[in-house]
């Protein structure tokens, strides 16, 4: 088993603050500091760059951290296997989800919980970059991202659904009576969109660029709920995946227009680290994903690193 002091190091790297790391580990700051110094004495290297507060890890510290993360992940996998041998899958499964998939992912999590009720699930709203980073550092177990992924680590991916994007616009506006809208025309509307660090936003910007224009949103947010609220205010329109509205419904103050010229579709899927064998919880999640209605989850494949 992994020594507790290495778990303290993982917490420190995650929290980037001695006090917060100690609180997360339910120990005092002095206990955590002593454990880090014990690691340095044991290995004969400096692990933490120290100032008046936490500065970061040294190169040697990052190396120690990577080994500690792999060990901790291995211990978690062992515990899951032992629970499986006792005929009950247990543990905690952390899933990072891009904001545009936070509503649709409930189909996957509900199906998983019905099959494995003793597993606790945690869903975190993260950008694609954060999901890929945290997968690599064993901070999340799985991710829901756009496929194909753009990371540099090999993943096992399973497409879950393919969808288009639509314009959500206030009722009573100039688009009443319209059945669709071209991307080029949508660019001239008062738009609220996701922030540029989101892959969904970059995809939208690329689509506008492909038709020779660009959007100039007057409001940006990293929250889908905030987008919906601002459309309901009557002052903005937005572009969102259709699946968001299929899960929570169309606000009464708004209407939906398909985006055309071009008509595009995006694939959203499950991504997990390529491990042989996979941890029992990961294997179970992949199995549930493959059985989702619609048959999209059964296309498991290995993504090569992005060029």
WONOR-V319061 format. One record per run of one state. SS is the DSSP state (helix for helix, strand for strand, loop for the rest). FROM is the first residue (numbers start at 1). LEN is the number of residues. If there is no record, write none. Layout:
SS_FROM_LEN / SS_FROM_LEN
This chain:
loop_1_3 / helix_4_12 / loop_16_2 / helix_18_8 / loop_26_3 / helix_29_15 / loop_44_4 / strand_48_3 / loop_51_3 / strand_54_4 / loop_58_1 / helix_59_27 / loop_86_5 / strand_91_7 / loop_98_1 / helix_99_3 / loop_102_4 / helix_106_10 / loop_116_3 / strand_119_7 / loop_126_2 / helix_128_9 / loop_137_5 / strand_142_6 / loop_148_7 / strand_155_9 / loop_164_1 / strand_165_6 / loop_171_9 / strand_180_3 / helix_183_4 / loop_187_4 / strand_191_4 / loop_195_4 / helix_199_12 / loop_211_8 / strand_219_3 / loop_222_2 / helix_224_9 / loop_233_4 / strand_237_5 / helix_242_7 / loop_249_5 / strand_254_7 / loop_261_5 / strand_266_8 / loop_274_6 / helix_280_11 / loop_291_5 / helix_296_3 / loop_299_2 / strand_301_3 / loop_304_4
